Amino acid sequence: MKIFERSLWLVAGVVAGWLVAVPTIEYTKMLFEYFNIPMWGMALLGVYLTFAVKFKNVFWIFNYIKRFMR
């Protein structure tokens, strides 16, 4: 019964994530098309934000540059 309950929560989490992610991606694509930014810009922004979450700091690139300027 415990396995069934966990798998049910997993399915619910995947469905909820899908329902949040798909419209978010679509609206982001619409914004990028409106401002005429190419899709590779969206990919670079995704990579940057991934590192921002990993380092828990949106301005991580400035700290990285500062370290190499010393």
mmCIF file of the N, C-alpha and C atoms, coordinates in Angstrom:
data_MODEL
# 
_entry.id   MODEL 
# 
loop_
_atom_site.group_PDB 
_atom_site.id 
_atom_site.type_symbol 
_atom_site.label_atom_id 
_atom_site.label_alt_id 
_atom_site.label_comp_id 
_atom_site.label_asym_id 
_atom_site.label_entity_id 
_atom_site.label_seq_id 
_atom_site.pdbx_PDB_ins_code 
_atom_site.Cartn_x 
_atom_site.Cartn_y 
_atom_site.Cartn_z 
_atom_site.occupancy 
_atom_site.B_iso_or_equiv 
_atom_site.pdbx_formal_charge 
_atom_site.auth_seq_id 
_atom_site.auth_comp_id 
_atom_site.auth_asym_id 
_atom_site.auth_atom_id 
_atom_site.pdbx_PDB_model_num 
ATOM 1   N N  . MET A 1 1  ? 0.827  -1.198 0.000   1.00 0.00 ? 1  MET A N  1 
ATOM 2   C CA . MET A 1 1  ? 0.000  0.000  0.000   1.00 0.00 ? 1  MET A CA 1 
ATOM 3   C C  . MET A 1 1  ? 0.868  1.258  0.000   1.00 0.00 ? 1  MET A C  1 
ATOM 4   N N  . LYS A 1 2  ? 2.003  1.195  0.738   1.00 0.00 ? 2  LYS A N  1 
ATOM 5   C CA . LYS A 1 2  ? 2.900  2.344  0.817   1.00 0.00 ? 2  LYS A CA 1 
ATOM 6   C C  . LYS A 1 2  ? 3.491  2.677  -0.567  1.00 0.00 ? 2  LYS A C  1 
ATOM 7   N N  . ILE A 1 3  ? 3.833  1.641  -1.331  1.00 0.00 ? 3  ILE A N  1 
ATOM 8   C CA . ILE A 1 3  ? 4.402  1.853  -2.667  1.00 0.00 ? 3  ILE A CA 1 
ATOM 9   C C  . ILE A 1 3  ? 3.366  2.511  -3.571  1.00 0.00 ? 3  ILE A C  1 
ATOM 10  N N  . PHE A 1 4  ? 2.114  2.058  -3.476  1.00 0.00 ? 4  PHE A N  1 
ATOM 11  C CA . PHE A 1 4  ? 1.045  2.633  -4.286  1.00 0.00 ? 4  PHE A CA 1 
ATOM 12  C C  . PHE A 1 4  ? 0.854  4.112  -3.934  1.00 0.00 ? 4  PHE A C  1 
ATOM 13  N N  . GLU A 1 5  ? 0.899  4.431  -2.644  1.00 0.00 ? 5  GLU A N  1 
ATOM 14  C CA . GLU A 1 5  ? 0.714  5.809  -2.198  1.00 0.00 ? 5  GLU A CA 1 
ATOM 15  C C  . GLU A 1 5  ? 1.851  6.698  -2.697  1.00 0.00 ? 5  GLU A C  1 
ATOM 16  N N  . ARG A 1 6  ? 3.075  6.187  -2.623  1.00 0.00 ? 6  ARG A N  1 
ATOM 17  C CA . ARG A 1 6  ? 4.224  6.963  -3.085  1.00 0.00 ? 6  ARG A CA 1 
ATOM 18  C C  . ARG A 1 6  ? 4.165  7.181  -4.595  1.00 0.00 ? 6  ARG A C  1 
ATOM 19  N N  . SER A 1 7  ? 3.790  6.139  -5.332  1.00 0.00 ? 7  SER A N  1 
ATOM 20  C CA . SER A 1 7  ? 3.718  6.295  -6.785  1.00 0.00 ? 7  SER A CA 1 
ATOM 21  C C  . SER A 1 7  ? 2.602  7.259  -7.169  1.00 0.00 ? 7  SER A C  1 
ATOM 22  N N  . LEU A 1 8  ? 1.533  7.277  -6.379  1.00 0.00 ? 8  LEU A N  1 
ATOM 23  C CA . LEU A 1 8  ? 0.442  8.219  -6.633  1.00 0.00 ? 8  LEU A CA 1 
ATOM 24  C C  . LEU A 1 8  ? 0.926  9.661  -6.428  1.00 0.00 ? 8  LEU A C  1 
ATOM 25  N N  . TRP A 1 9  ? 1.718  9.880  -5.364  1.00 0.00 ? 9  TRP A N  1 
ATOM 26  C CA . TRP A 1 9  ? 2.283  11.205 -5.120  1.00 0.00 ? 9  TRP A CA 1 
ATOM 27  C C  . TRP A 1 9  ? 3.259  11.594 -6.227  1.00 0.00 ? 9  TRP A C  1 
ATOM 28  N N  . LEU A 1 10 ? 4.022  10.617 -6.715  1.00 0.00 ? 10 LEU A N  1 
ATOM 29  C CA . LEU A 1 10 ? 4.960  10.882 -7.805  1.00 0.00 ? 10 LEU A CA 1 
ATOM 30  C C  . LEU A 1 10 ? 4.212  11.326 -9.058  1.00 0.00 ? 10 LEU A C  1 
ATOM 31  N N  . VAL A 1 11 ? 3.153  10.603 -9.397  1.00 0.00 ? 11 VAL A N  1 
ATOM 32  C CA . VAL A 1 11 ? 2.351  10.948 -10.573 1.00 0.00 ? 11 VAL A CA 1 
ATOM 33  C C  . VAL A 1 11 ? 1.723  12.328 -10.391 1.00 0.00 ? 11 VAL A C  1 
ATOM 34  N N  . ALA A 1 12 ? 1.204  12.606 -9.186  1.00 0.00 ? 12 ALA A N  1 
ATOM 35  C CA . ALA A 1 12 ? 0.598  13.917 -8.917  1.00 0.00 ? 12 ALA A CA 1 
ATOM 36  C C  . ALA A 1 12 ? 1.636  15.033 -9.049  1.00 0.00 ? 12 ALA A C  1 
ATOM 37  N N  . GLY A 1 13 ? 2.851  14.776 -8.572  1.00 0.00 ? 13 GLY A N  1 
ATOM 38  C CA . GLY A 1 13 ? 3.916  15.767 -8.686  1.00 0.00 ? 13 GLY A CA 1 
ATOM 39  C C  . GLY A 1 13 ? 4.318  16.023 -10.124 1.00 0.00 ? 13 GLY A C  1 
ATOM 40  N N  . VAL A 1 14 ? 4.406  14.959 -10.920 1.00 0.00 ? 14 VAL A N  1 
ATOM 41  C CA . VAL A 1 14 ? 4.768  15.107 -12.337 1.00 0.00 ? 14 VAL A CA 1 
ATOM 42  C C  . VAL A 1 14 ? 3.681  15.891 -13.076 1.00 0.00 ? 14 VAL A C  1 
ATOM 43  N N  . VAL A 1 15 ? 2.421  15.568 -12.807 1.00 0.00 ? 15 VAL A N  1 
ATOM 44  C CA . VAL A 1 15 ? 1.306  16.272 -13.467 1.00 0.00 ? 15 VAL A CA 1 
ATOM 45  C C  . VAL A 1 15 ? 1.291  17.743 -13.059 1.00 0.00 ? 15 VAL A C  1 
ATOM 46  N N  . ALA A 1 16 ? 1.472  18.026 -11.759 1.00 0.00 ? 16 ALA A N  1 
ATOM 47  C CA . ALA A 1 16 ? 1.486  19.413 -11.289 1.00 0.00 ? 16 ALA A CA 1 
ATOM 48  C C  . ALA A 1 16 ? 2.659  20.178 -11.901 1.00 0.00 ? 16 ALA A C  1 
ATOM 49  N N  . GLY A 1 17 ? 3.821  19.550 -11.953 1.00 0.00 ? 17 GLY A N  1 
ATOM 50  C CA . GLY A 1 17 ? 4.991  20.183 -12.569 1.00 0.00 ? 17 GLY A CA 1 
ATOM 51  C C  . GLY A 1 17 ? 4.764  20.484 -14.035 1.00 0.00 ? 17 GLY A C  1 
ATOM 52  N N  . TRP A 1 18 ? 4.146  19.542 -14.736 1.00 0.00 ? 18 TRP A N  1 
ATOM 53  C CA . TRP A 1 18 ? 3.834  19.720 -16.151 1.00 0.00 ? 18 TRP A CA 1 
ATOM 54  C C  . TRP A 1 18 ? 2.878  20.889 -16.339 1.00 0.00 ? 18 TRP A C  1 
ATOM 55  N N  . LEU A 1 19 ? 1.849  20.963 -15.474 1.00 0.00 ? 19 LEU A N  1 
ATOM 56  C CA . LEU A 1 19 ? 0.846  22.028 -15.592 1.00 0.00 ? 19 LEU A CA 1 
ATOM 57  C C  . LEU A 1 19 ? 1.451  23.406 -15.322 1.00 0.00 ? 19 LEU A C  1 
ATOM 58  N N  . VAL A 1 20 ? 2.503  23.464 -14.511 1.00 0.00 ? 20 VAL A N  1 
ATOM 59  C CA . VAL A 1 20 ? 3.160  24.741 -14.240 1.00 0.00 ? 20 VAL A CA 1 
ATOM 60  C C  . VAL A 1 20 ? 4.197  25.051 -15.316 1.00 0.00 ? 20 VAL A C  1 
ATOM 61  N N  . ALA A 1 21 ? 4.968  24.050 -15.724 1.00 0.00 ? 21 ALA A N  1 
ATOM 62  C CA . ALA A 1 21 ? 6.114  24.281 -16.620 1.00 0.00 ? 21 ALA A CA 1 
ATOM 63  C C  . ALA A 1 21 ? 5.695  24.645 -18.035 1.00 0.00 ? 21 ALA A C  1 
ATOM 64  N N  . VAL A 1 22 ? 4.699  23.939 -18.577 1.00 0.00 ? 22 VAL A N  1 
ATOM 65  C CA . VAL A 1 22 ? 4.354  24.147 -19.992 1.00 0.00 ? 22 VAL A CA 1 
ATOM 66  C C  . VAL A 1 22 ? 3.877  25.578 -20.263 1.00 0.00 ? 22 VAL A C  1 
ATOM 67  N N  . PRO A 1 23 ? 2.884  26.112 -19.501 1.00 0.00 ? 23 PRO A N  1 
ATOM 68  C CA . PRO A 1 23 ? 2.488  27.505 -19.766 1.00 0.00 ? 23 PRO A CA 1 
ATOM 69  C C  . PRO A 1 23 ? 3.623  28.496 -19.520 1.00 0.00 ? 23 PRO A C  1 
ATOM 70  N N  . THR A 1 24 ? 4.453  28.233 -18.508 1.00 0.00 ? 24 THR A N  1 
ATOM 71  C CA . THR A 1 24 ? 5.576  29.130 -18.221 1.00 0.00 ? 24 THR A CA 1 
ATOM 72  C C  . THR A 1 24 ? 6.523  29.186 -19.408 1.00 0.00 ? 24 THR A C  1 
ATOM 73  N N  . ILE A 1 25 ? 6.846  28.033 -19.971 1.00 0.00 ? 25 ILE A N  1 
ATOM 74  C CA . ILE A 1 25 ? 7.742  27.983 -21.132 1.00 0.00 ? 25 ILE A CA 1 
ATOM 75  C C  . ILE A 1 25 ? 7.098  28.668 -22.330 1.00 0.00 ? 25 ILE A C  1 
ATOM 76  N N  . GLU A 1 26 ? 5.801  28.435 -22.535 1.00 0.00 ? 26 GLU A N  1 
ATOM 77  C CA . GLU A 1 26 ? 5.110  29.054 -23.671 1.00 0.00 ? 26 GLU A CA 1 
ATOM 78  C C  . GLU A 1 26 ? 5.092  30.574 -23.543 1.00 0.00 ? 26 GLU A C  1 
ATOM 79  N N  . TYR A 1 27 ? 4.772  31.089 -22.344 1.00 0.00 ? 27 TYR A N  1 
ATOM 80  C CA . TYR A 1 27 ? 4.751  32.536 -22.150 1.00 0.00 ? 27 TYR A CA 1 
ATOM 81  C C  . TYR A 1 27 ? 6.147  33.128 -22.301 1.00 0.00 ? 27 TYR A C  1 
ATOM 82  N N  . THR A 1 28 ? 7.157  32.403 -21.834 1.00 0.00 ? 28 THR A N  1 
ATOM 83  C CA . THR A 1 28 ? 8.532  32.883 -21.989 1.00 0.00 ? 28 THR A CA 1 
ATOM 84  C C  . THR A 1 28 ? 8.898  32.951 -23.471 1.00 0.00 ? 28 THR A C  1 
ATOM 85  N N  . LYS A 1 29 ? 8.500  31.925 -24.233 1.00 0.00 ? 29 LYS A N  1 
ATOM 86  C CA . LYS A 1 29 ? 8.778  31.936 -25.676 1.00 0.00 ? 29 LYS A CA 1 
ATOM 87  C C  . LYS A 1 29 ? 8.077  33.116 -26.344 1.00 0.00 ? 29 LYS A C  1 
ATOM 88  N N  . MET A 1 30 ? 6.826  33.397 -25.917 1.00 0.00 ? 30 MET A N  1 
ATOM 89  C CA . MET A 1 30 ? 6.100  34.524 -26.499 1.00 0.00 ? 30 MET A CA 1 
ATOM 90  C C  . MET A 1 30 ? 6.810  35.844 -26.203 1.00 0.00 ? 30 MET A C  1 
ATOM 91  N N  . LEU A 1 31 ? 7.321  35.989 -24.953 1.00 0.00 ? 31 LEU A N  1 
ATOM 92  C CA . LEU A 1 31 ? 8.057  37.208 -24.605 1.00 0.00 ? 31 LEU A CA 1 
ATOM 93  C C  . LEU A 1 31 ? 9.321  37.348 -25.448 1.00 0.00 ? 31 LEU A C  1 
ATOM 94  N N  . PHE A 1 32 ? 10.038 36.240 -25.630 1.00 0.00 ? 32 PHE A N  1 
ATOM 95  C CA . PHE A 1 32 ? 11.276 36.278 -26.410 1.00 0.00 ? 32 PHE A CA 1 
ATOM 96  C C  . PHE A 1 32 ? 10.981 36.619 -27.864 1.00 0.00 ? 32 PHE A C  1 
ATOM 97  N N  . GLU A 1 33 ? 9.858  36.102 -28.402 1.00 0.00 ? 33 GLU A N  1 
ATOM 98  C CA . GLU A 1 33 ? 9.495  36.433 -29.779 1.00 0.00 ? 33 GLU A CA 1 
ATOM 99  C C  . GLU A 1 33 ? 9.076  37.902 -29.879 1.00 0.00 ? 33 GLU A C  1 
ATOM 100 N N  . TYR A 1 34 ? 8.366  38.408 -28.868 1.00 0.00 ? 34 TYR A N  1 
ATOM 101 C CA . TYR A 1 34 ? 7.917  39.802 -28.872 1.00 0.00 ? 34 TYR A CA 1 
ATOM 102 C C  . TYR A 1 34 ? 9.102  40.758 -28.869 1.00 0.00 ? 34 TYR A C  1 
ATOM 103 N N  . PHE A 1 35 ? 10.122 40.460 -28.038 1.00 0.00 ? 35 PHE A N  1 
ATOM 104 C CA . PHE A 1 35 ? 11.308 41.312 -27.967 1.00 0.00 ? 35 PHE A CA 1 
ATOM 105 C C  . PHE A 1 35 ? 12.367 40.912 -28.979 1.00 0.00 ? 35 PHE A C  1 
ATOM 106 N N  . ASN A 1 36 ? 12.051 39.959 -29.845 1.00 0.00 ? 36 ASN A N  1 
ATOM 107 C CA . ASN A 1 36 ? 12.920 39.545 -30.949 1.00 0.00 ? 36 ASN A CA 1 
ATOM 108 C C  . ASN A 1 36 ? 14.270 39.027 -30.457 1.00 0.00 ? 36 ASN A C  1 
ATOM 109 N N  . ILE A 1 37 ? 14.248 38.204 -29.396 1.00 0.00 ? 37 ILE A N  1 
ATOM 110 C CA . ILE A 1 37 ? 15.454 37.590 -28.853 1.00 0.00 ? 37 ILE A CA 1 
ATOM 111 C C  . ILE A 1 37 ? 15.506 36.153 -29.373 1.00 0.00 ? 37 ILE A C  1 
ATOM 112 N N  . PRO A 1 38 ? 16.630 35.704 -29.927 1.00 0.00 ? 38 PRO A N  1 
ATOM 113 C CA . PRO A 1 38 ? 16.692 34.352 -30.490 1.00 0.00 ? 38 PRO A CA 1 
ATOM 114 C C  . PRO A 1 38 ? 16.578 33.266 -29.413 1.00 0.00 ? 38 PRO A C  1 
ATOM 115 N N  . MET A 1 39 ? 16.261 32.053 -29.856 1.00 0.00 ? 39 MET A N  1 
ATOM 116 C CA . MET A 1 39 ? 16.030 30.952 -28.924 1.00 0.00 ? 39 MET A CA 1 
ATOM 117 C C  . MET A 1 39 ? 17.293 30.558 -28.161 1.00 0.00 ? 39 MET A C  1 
ATOM 118 N N  . TRP A 1 40 ? 18.473 30.735 -28.759 1.00 0.00 ? 40 TRP A N  1 
ATOM 119 C CA . TRP A 1 40 ? 19.683 30.384 -28.015 1.00 0.00 ? 40 TRP A CA 1 
ATOM 120 C C  . TRP A 1 40 ? 19.856 31.331 -26.836 1.00 0.00 ? 40 TRP A C  1 
ATOM 121 N N  . GLY A 1 41 ? 19.272 32.530 -26.909 1.00 0.00 ? 41 GLY A N  1 
ATOM 122 C CA . GLY A 1 41 ? 19.287 33.442 -25.769 1.00 0.00 ? 41 GLY A CA 1 
ATOM 123 C C  . GLY A 1 41 ? 18.495 32.872 -24.614 1.00 0.00 ? 41 GLY A C  1 
ATOM 124 N N  . MET A 1 42 ? 17.383 32.221 -24.946 1.00 0.00 ? 42 MET A N  1 
ATOM 125 C CA . MET A 1 42 ? 16.573 31.570 -23.923 1.00 0.00 ? 42 MET A CA 1 
ATOM 126 C C  . MET A 1 42 ? 17.353 30.420 -23.289 1.00 0.00 ? 42 MET A C  1 
ATOM 127 N N  . ALA A 1 43 ? 18.087 29.689 -24.093 1.00 0.00 ? 43 ALA A N  1 
ATOM 128 C CA . ALA A 1 43 ? 18.894 28.581 -23.572 1.00 0.00 ? 43 ALA A CA 1 
ATOM 129 C C  . ALA A 1 43 ? 19.989 29.108 -22.642 1.00 0.00 ? 43 ALA A C  1 
ATOM 130 N N  . LEU A 1 44 ? 20.659 30.195 -23.043 1.00 0.00 ? 44 LEU A N  1 
ATOM 131 C CA . LEU A 1 44 ? 21.697 30.786 -22.191 1.00 0.00 ? 44 LEU A CA 1 
ATOM 132 C C  . LEU A 1 44 ? 21.109 31.295 -20.874 1.00 0.00 ? 44 LEU A C  1 
ATOM 133 N N  . LEU A 1 45 ? 19.915 31.903 -20.948 1.00 0.00 ? 45 LEU A N  1 
ATOM 134 C CA . LEU A 1 45 ? 19.254 32.383 -19.733 1.00 0.00 ? 45 LEU A CA 1 
ATOM 135 C C  . LEU A 1 45 ? 18.931 31.204 -18.816 1.00 0.00 ? 45 LEU A C  1 
ATOM 136 N N  . GLY A 1 46 ? 18.492 30.091 -19.397 1.00 0.00 ? 46 GLY A N  1 
ATOM 137 C CA . GLY A 1 46 ? 18.208 28.900 -18.604 1.00 0.00 ? 46 GLY A CA 1 
ATOM 138 C C  . GLY A 1 46 ? 19.447 28.371 -17.906 1.00 0.00 ? 46 GLY A C  1 
ATOM 139 N N  . VAL A 1 47 ? 20.578 28.341 -18.611 1.00 0.00 ? 47 VAL A N  1 
ATOM 140 C CA . VAL A 1 47 ? 21.837 27.876 -18.017 1.00 0.00 ? 47 VAL A CA 1 
ATOM 141 C C  . VAL A 1 47 ? 22.260 28.819 -16.898 1.00 0.00 ? 47 VAL A C  1 
ATOM 142 N N  . TYR A 1 48 ? 22.152 30.132 -17.150 1.00 0.00 ? 48 TYR A N  1 
ATOM 143 C CA . TYR A 1 48 ? 22.528 31.122 -16.131 1.00 0.00 ? 48 TYR A CA 1 
ATOM 144 C C  . TYR A 1 48 ? 21.678 30.965 -14.877 1.00 0.00 ? 48 TYR A C  1 
ATOM 145 N N  . LEU A 1 49 ? 20.362 30.818 -15.060 1.00 0.00 ? 49 LEU A N  1 
ATOM 146 C CA . LEU A 1 49 ? 19.469 30.687 -13.908 1.00 0.00 ? 49 LEU A CA 1 
ATOM 147 C C  . LEU A 1 49 ? 19.688 29.366 -13.177 1.00 0.00 ? 49 LEU A C  1 
ATOM 148 N N  . THR A 1 50 ? 20.078 28.321 -13.914 1.00 0.00 ? 50 THR A N  1 
ATOM 149 C CA . THR A 1 50 ? 20.396 27.049 -13.264 1.00 0.00 ? 50 THR A CA 1 
ATOM 150 C C  . THR A 1 50 ? 21.569 27.214 -12.307 1.00 0.00 ? 50 THR A C  1 
ATOM 151 N N  . PHE A 1 51 ? 22.620 27.917 -12.753 1.00 0.00 ? 51 PHE A N  1 
ATOM 152 C CA . PHE A 1 51 ? 23.757 28.167 -11.877 1.00 0.00 ? 51 PHE A CA 1 
ATOM 153 C C  . PHE A 1 51 ? 23.379 29.117 -10.745 1.00 0.00 ? 51 PHE A C  1 
ATOM 154 N N  . ALA A 1 52 ? 22.459 30.068 -11.026 1.00 0.00 ? 52 ALA A N  1 
ATOM 155 C CA . ALA A 1 52 ? 22.012 30.993 -9.976  1.00 0.00 ? 52 ALA A CA 1 
ATOM 156 C C  . ALA A 1 52 ? 21.322 30.219 -8.855  1.00 0.00 ? 52 ALA A C  1 
ATOM 157 N N  . VAL A 1 53 ? 20.536 29.221 -9.207  1.00 0.00 ? 53 VAL A N  1 
ATOM 158 C CA . VAL A 1 53 ? 19.874 28.392 -8.195  1.00 0.00 ? 53 VAL A CA 1 
ATOM 159 C C  . VAL A 1 53 ? 20.909 27.543 -7.464  1.00 0.00 ? 53 VAL A C  1 
ATOM 160 N N  . LYS A 1 54 ? 21.881 26.999 -8.218  1.00 0.00 ? 54 LYS A N  1 
ATOM 161 C CA . LYS A 1 54 ? 22.904 26.154 -7.605  1.00 0.00 ? 54 LYS A CA 1 
ATOM 162 C C  . LYS A 1 54 ? 23.736 26.941 -6.598  1.00 0.00 ? 54 LYS A C  1 
ATOM 163 N N  . PHE A 1 55 ? 24.129 28.161 -6.977  1.00 0.00 ? 55 PHE A N  1 
ATOM 164 C CA . PHE A 1 55 ? 24.970 28.978 -6.101  1.00 0.00 ? 55 PHE A CA 1 
ATOM 165 C C  . PHE A 1 55 ? 24.138 29.813 -5.129  1.00 0.00 ? 55 PHE A C  1 
ATOM 166 N N  . LYS A 1 56 ? 22.800 29.772 -5.256  1.00 0.00 ? 56 LYS A N  1 
ATOM 167 C CA . LYS A 1 56 ? 21.881 30.567 -4.429  1.00 0.00 ? 56 LYS A CA 1 
ATOM 168 C C  . LYS A 1 56 ? 22.223 32.053 -4.511  1.00 0.00 ? 56 LYS A C  1 
ATOM 169 N N  . ASN A 1 57 ? 22.603 32.494 -5.705  1.00 0.00 ? 57 ASN A N  1 
ATOM 170 C CA . ASN A 1 57 ? 22.998 33.884 -5.899  1.00 0.00 ? 57 ASN A CA 1 
ATOM 171 C C  . ASN A 1 57 ? 22.792 34.247 -7.375  1.00 0.00 ? 57 ASN A C  1 
ATOM 172 N N  . VAL A 1 58 ? 21.895 35.217 -7.633  1.00 0.00 ? 58 VAL A N  1 
ATOM 173 C CA . VAL A 1 58 ? 21.603 35.611 -9.013  1.00 0.00 ? 58 VAL A CA 1 
ATOM 174 C C  . VAL A 1 58 ? 22.800 36.308 -9.650  1.00 0.00 ? 58 VAL A C  1 
ATOM 175 N N  . PHE A 1 59 ? 23.629 36.964 -8.827  1.00 0.00 ? 59 PHE A N  1 
ATOM 176 C CA . PHE A 1 59 ? 24.771 37.719 -9.352  1.00 0.00 ? 59 PHE A CA 1 
ATOM 177 C C  . PHE A 1 59 ? 26.059 36.906 -9.283  1.00 0.00 ? 59 PHE A C  1 
ATOM 178 N N  . TRP A 1 60 ? 25.967 35.584 -9.413  1.00 0.00 ? 60 TRP A N  1 
ATOM 179 C CA . TRP A 1 60 ? 27.138 34.712 -9.277  1.00 0.00 ? 60 TRP A CA 1 
ATOM 180 C C  . TRP A 1 60 ? 28.210 35.037 -10.303 1.00 0.00 ? 60 TRP A C  1 
ATOM 181 N N  . ILE A 1 61 ? 27.807 35.510 -11.483 1.00 0.00 ? 61 ILE A N  1 
ATOM 182 C CA . ILE A 1 61 ? 28.790 35.753 -12.542 1.00 0.00 ? 61 ILE A CA 1 
ATOM 183 C C  . ILE A 1 61 ? 29.753 36.866 -12.132 1.00 0.00 ? 61 ILE A C  1 
ATOM 184 N N  . PHE A 1 62 ? 29.250 37.878 -11.371 1.00 0.00 ? 62 PHE A N  1 
ATOM 185 C CA . PHE A 1 62 ? 30.123 38.974 -10.947 1.00 0.00 ? 62 PHE A CA 1 
ATOM 186 C C  . PHE A 1 62 ? 31.154 38.499 -9.935  1.00 0.00 ? 62 PHE A C  1 
ATOM 187 N N  . ASN A 1 63 ? 30.743 37.618 -9.019  1.00 0.00 ? 63 ASN A N  1 
ATOM 188 C CA . ASN A 1 63 ? 31.694 37.051 -8.060  1.00 0.00 ? 63 ASN A CA 1 
ATOM 189 C C  . ASN A 1 63 ? 32.743 36.212 -8.778  1.00 0.00 ? 63 ASN A C  1 
ATOM 190 N N  . TYR A 1 64 ? 32.307 35.486 -9.803  1.00 0.00 ? 64 TYR A N  1 
ATOM 191 C CA . TYR A 1 64 ? 33.207 34.641 -10.588 1.00 0.00 ? 64 TYR A CA 1 
ATOM 192 C C  . TYR A 1 64 ? 34.249 35.500 -11.313 1.00 0.00 ? 64 TYR A C  1 
ATOM 193 N N  . ILE A 1 65 ? 33.794 36.604 -11.910 1.00 0.00 ? 65 ILE A N  1 
ATOM 194 C CA . ILE A 1 65 ? 34.709 37.505 -12.629 1.00 0.00 ? 65 ILE A CA 1 
ATOM 195 C C  . ILE A 1 65 ? 35.668 38.171 -11.646 1.00 0.00 ? 65 ILE A C  1 
ATOM 196 N N  . LYS A 1 66 ? 35.121 38.609 -10.489 1.00 0.00 ? 66 LYS A N  1 
ATOM 197 C CA . LYS A 1 66 ? 35.942 39.276 -9.472  1.00 0.00 ? 66 LYS A CA 1 
ATOM 198 C C  . LYS A 1 66 ? 37.079 38.374 -8.995  1.00 0.00 ? 66 LYS A C  1 
ATOM 199 N N  . ARG A 1 67 ? 36.775 37.064 -8.854  1.00 0.00 ? 67 ARG A N  1 
ATOM 200 C CA . ARG A 1 67 ? 37.788 36.120 -8.389  1.00 0.00 ? 67 ARG A CA 1 
ATOM 201 C C  . ARG A 1 67 ? 38.952 36.054 -9.367  1.00 0.00 ? 67 ARG A C  1 
ATOM 202 N N  . PHE A 1 68 ? 38.672 36.115 -10.681 1.00 0.00 ? 68 PHE A N  1 
ATOM 203 C CA . PHE A 1 68 ? 39.740 36.008 -11.679 1.00 0.00 ? 68 PHE A CA 1 
ATOM 204 C C  . PHE A 1 68 ? 40.443 37.328 -11.929 1.00 0.00 ? 68 PHE A C  1 
ATOM 205 N N  . MET A 1 69 ? 39.855 38.450 -11.496 1.00 0.00 ? 69 MET A N  1 
ATOM 206 C CA . MET A 1 69 ? 40.494 39.743 -11.687 1.00 0.00 ? 69 MET A CA 1 
ATOM 207 C C  . MET A 1 69 ? 41.574 39.999 -10.634 1.00 0.00 ? 69 MET A C  1 
ATOM 208 N N  . ARG A 1 70 ? 41.566 39.228 -9.552  1.00 0.00 ? 70 ARG A N  1 
ATOM 209 C CA . ARG A 1 70 ? 42.571 39.426 -8.498  1.00 0.00 ? 70 ARG A CA 1 
ATOM 210 C C  . ARG A 1 70 ? 43.940 38.964 -8.914  1.00 0.00 ? 70 ARG A C  1 
# 
